Amino acid sequence: MKKFLLLGSGELGREFTIAAKRAGQYVIACDKYDNAPAMQVADECEVFSMLDGDALSAVVARHRPDLIVPEIEAIRTERLFDFEEEGIRVVPSARAVNYTMNRRAIRDLASRELGLRTARYFYAKTFDEFKRAADEIGFPCVVKPLMSSSGHGQSYVHDDDELQEAFRDAMEEGRGDVREVIIEEFIDFDSEFTLLTVTQQHGPTLFCPPIGHVQKGGDYRESWMPYAISEDALKVAQHMADEVTRALTGYGIWGVEFFLTRQGEVIFSELSPRPHDTGMVTLSHCTNLSEFELHFRAVMGLNIPAIHLEHSGASAVVLSPVESNQPLDYNLADVCREDHARVRIFGKPEAHVGRRMGVVTCYDKVGCDMTALRDKTKRLAKTVLGTDPYMKK
């Protein structure tokens, strides 16, 4: 039996914990608030800020885990190198987590070191730097904090009048102690997709079928598998994903995001060294193993012979319409009346307007009408709390 220390205990960490517990492992779930989703299914829990390096080191010393599995960005990542030197495995590696928790590091690696096609970008710490970068890139452009998640602080800027608010939001919503923003060229893309990439200790790098997804305000709203893409474009995406994950090192699942332009060009967007929110569609039985089972096998060094597409699948989020410090009442009846439909409630103890509280997944035979499957999934997601999956935070 291995002991896992999970850093971040949201819905993704919850599903990973379930995968680990099914295999008889021991999990300590950590987060900044009590009763987080993964804590409800873990063996033990710890409540502290993972940006507090001393608190993080104290928890590691108290539990002496075999593996540390980060789920969030807001971690004192430099401490992870110390833990690796002590013989504790960091998933997928301390190098990978340190790079990918900061948009500057991962963007520079992809663009400047590996030569991958990305959007043009600049960094800014002051509004004057920000204004000069916007003038250089032109409008519209995209503004993000260097460290954030779920779209916090991200905005699309259409003209000079929107610059002040966009800069303020990005600076205020950034995670951790990084006070810097990235301003990017707006890519007139046809669609976005995620390529779940699995690096193995004892086997080749594997790829899940591509996942189409839609975001609002930088936050995932729906995803589906398989995403229609040409064979040539898929090979380009797989090459990029293989290049960047090999450079970062380690074993596990990675959510590698891309834009696909109207001209068919594949452009690298972002990368997460862990299960990806758009990958919750794999809970719909569309692949032989979910992204959480794949991640668990990979970090344990267990073989994954192949990844198979078994059904077409779709997912849509359940969003809170209210602010509440009490558990919400969920309508499960409408989803349960439908065949090939599932609902998962995350168990978050507090609700905020637009916060993800659950997900609905549906599946059908490969080659089905994907538009109809997506529409069904979004319709059912709306019934759980009476909110549109496309509502904006």
N, C-alpha and C positions, 0 to 999 in steps of 0.2 A: 504494500500500500504506500502511495506517495501522499505527501502533504502539500497542498496548494495554498498559496496566499494570493487571493484575488484582490487587486487594487482597483476599486470601482465595482459597485454592486447593482447596476441597473438591469434593464431587461436582457441585454446581451449576456451579462455576467450570470444572470439567473439561468438562462438556457445552457450556458457552459457548465455551470455547477450541476445541473441535472444530469448532463452527459457524464460528468466525472463521478457523480454519486452512483449512477447506474453501473459504473465499472468498479465500484467499491473503494473509491478514493476518499481522502479527507480534505475538506475545504474550509478555510477561514476567509470569510467575506468582509471586506473593509469598505467603508464609505464615510463621508463627512456627516451623514445623518443616520439615525437609527431606523431599523425595520425597512431598510432598502430592499428591493425585490430579491436579490440573490441571498441576502441574509435569511430570508424566510425558508430557504431550502438547504442552507449550509450547516456545517457542524458547529462552527463558532463564528463570532463576528467581533469586529473592532470598529469603533467610531472615532475618527480623527481626521484632520486635514492632511492629505498626502503631500501638500506643499510644505509641510513642516518636516524638514529633513530629520531632525532629532526624534520626533514622534515616529516617523517611518522606521528609522533604525531601531528604535526601542521595540516596536511591534515585531520586526524581523528577528531581533535577538530573543524575544520572548517565545516565539513559536518555532524558530529554526525550520522554516519550510524547505522542501526539496525544490519546489518551483515557485516562482513569482510570476503571476499572470496579470499584466496591466489591462484594464478595460477603459480607462479614461485618460484624458490629456493632462489634467492638472496634477502632476506628480513631480517631486523633486528628482528628476530623472538622473542627475549625475550620481546620486547615491546607488543607482542600480549597478554601476561599474564596480563599486566596492563589494556589493553582494555577490557579483559574479566571481570576484577574486577570492571570496570566502568559500566558493564551491557551490553556490546556489544558482540554479538555472533560471535565467530571466527569459521570458517568452515574448517574441521569438529570440531576441538577444538584447542586451543593454544598448548596443550600438543602434539597432533598429528602432527601439523605443525612443532613444534620445533624439534621433534624426526626425522621426515622423511626428513627434509631439509638437514640433515647431515648423511652421510653413516655410520659414527661410531656409532651414537646413535641407528639407526634402526637395524644395523647388530648385535650390542650387545644385544639389546632387543630380537630379534628373536632367536639368537643362544644361548646366555648365560642365559637369563632370562626365555624364553619360551621353550627352548630346541628344536627348529625347525632345521631341516636338512638344512645346508647352506654349501657353499664352505668354505674350510679352508682359513683364512685370517690373515694378520698382518697390522699394521699401521707404517708409517715412516714419520719423519719430516726432516731427513737428508739423504744424499745419502748413508752414511755408514750403517744406520739403514735399508735402502731400500735394499742394497746389501745383508745384512745378512738375511733379510726376503726372498729374492729371492733364496738364497742358501738353506733355510729351506724348502720352498715350492717346488722348482724345476721348470723346464721348460717343456712346455710353461706355462706362467702365465698371469694374467690379471692385468693391472694397471689403477687406476681411481683416480681423485681428490676426496677428501671427500665430496665436494659440487660442483655439476655441473649438466648440463642437456644436452639432445640431443647428448650425446656421446662426448662432448667437453673434450679433454684431456685424453680420454680412448685409450688404446693400448694393443695389444697382444705382449708379449715378448717371443722370441724363444731361445735366448741365451744371454750370458754376453755382447756381443758386442752391444746389443740393449738397455741395461739398462740405460745408461746415457741419451739418447734421450727420452726414455719413462718417466723417472723421471722428466726431464725438462718440457716436455709437460704437464704432470699432475700438476706440481706446477704452471705453467704459466696459464693454462686454468681453474683452479679452480675458482668457483664463490665465491663472498663474500670475507671475510678477513681470511678464514680458509686456512692455508698453510700446508697441510698434505695430504698424499696419502694413499690409501688402495691398497694392493697387494694381489691378490686372487689366489687360486688354479684354474687352468683351468679345467672346467667340460666338459668332452667329451660327450656333450649332443646330443640327436637325434633331438630335436627341442625345441623351446621356446614357451611359451604361457602366456596369460594374463587372469586372472580371475577378471572381474569387480564385485566388492562386494559392496552391498548397505546396509548401516546400517541406521535403521529407528528409529524415536523417538517413534512411536506408532505402531510398527509392527516388525515382525521378520527380521533378516538379510537375504537378498536375493542375489542370484548369477545369473549373466548373463551366457548364454552358453559360454564355453571357447573360447578364440580367439587365433588362431595361428598367429605368426608374424615372420618376418625376419628383422634383423638389419644389417647395415653395419657401421663399426666404432662406434658401440654403438648407432646409430641413426636409428629410424624406417623407413623402406622402404615400406613394404606391410603388410597387415593383412587380416585375413579371419575368418568367423564364419559360421558354427560351426567347431571347431578344433577336429579332431578325437582323442579320448582318452578313455581308458578303464574306466568302472564305478568305479572300485576300486581306480585307480589313481585320478580320479576326486574327490572322497570322501576325499582322503588325502589332495588334494589342498584346498578343501572347508574348511576342519578342520583347516589347517594352516592359511588360510585367516581369518576365524572367530576368531581364537586365537589372532592374531596380531592386528586386528581392534578393538576387545573388549579391549585389553590392552591399546590401544592408545586413545580410547574414542571418542565420537562425532557422528554426523549424516552427511551422504553424500555418495558419491561414491568414491571408492578406486580402483586404478589399481594395482593389486597384480601380480607380475611377477614370473614365475617359469621356471626352466629347467626340461625337461623330458629326462632321460638318455636312452641309447639303451637297458638297462636292465629293463626299466619301472619305475625307481625310480624318485619320484618327489622331487625337491630341490628348496627351497625358494631362490629367487634372490633379488628382490627389491620391494618397495612399494611406490606409490604416493597417497597422500590424496586428490585427485581431479580427474576429467576426465583425461583419459589417451590417448596419441596420437594413440596407436593401436586401441583404442575404436572408432576412427572415422569411422570404418567399420559399426557401428550401424546407421550411417547416410544413409545407403543403404537400410533401411526398413527391415533389417533382424530381428529386435526385435520390439515389440509393442511400446516401448518407446526408444528413443536414450539415450546414456549415459548422455547427457546434460539435457534432460528432467528428467531423473531419479535423477540426482544430484540436480536439482532445487526442485523437489518434496520433496526429503529427507531433504534438508536444511530448507525448509519451514515447515516441520512437517506434510506434506500432505501424505495421505496413498498411498502406492503402493501395490495393491492387489497381483499382480504376474508379472513376466517377462516371455514373451512368445517368442519362436523362430518362426517367421512367414515366413522367406525366408533364403536361404543361401546368404551370402554376401561377398564381397571382396573390399579392398581398396588398392590404390597404390599412392605414393606421386608424385607431380609434382615438379621437381627440377630446379633451375635456372642454365643455362649454362654460365652466364656472371656476371660481376660486373656492377651495374648500380644504380645511384641515381634518376633515372626516372622510372615511371611505365613501365612494360614490355607489349609487345603485345602478347596476348594469342590466340591460335587457339582453338576455342570451337566447330568448325564445325564437326570435326571427332567424337567427343563424342556424339554430338547431333544427328548424323545419326544412332546411335545404340540404340536399345530398351533396357530398364532396365539399363541404364547407366546415371550417373550424374557427373558433375564436379563442384567443389567449389574453387573459387579463394580467397585467404586469404586477399588480399588487402595490403600487406606489401609495404611500400613506397620505400624501397631500396632492391636491389637484390645482393646476393653474390653467388659465384660459389658453387653449392651444397646446397643452402638454400631452405627449403621447401616453395614453393609459392602457392601451392594448393594441392588438392587431387581429385582423380577420384574414384568413388564407383560404383559397379555393383551388381546386385542381380539376383537370379533365384530361382526356386522352391527348397524346402528342398529335399536333396537327389540327387541333380544334380551332374554333373562331376565337382568337386571342382577345379581340375587342370586346366580344360578348363576355368572356371570362373576367376581364378587367372590370367591366361595367357591373357585373354581378357582385364582385368582391367589394367594390366601392359602395354599392347600394346597401349591402349587408353591414358594412362598417358604419354606415350612417345610422343604422337602427340601434346600435348598441348604446349610444348616448345621445342620439338625435342630432349629431353634428356632421357636417360635410368634411370628408377627409382633406378637402382642398382649402378649408378655412385657413387664413394666415394668422400667424401669431401677432 
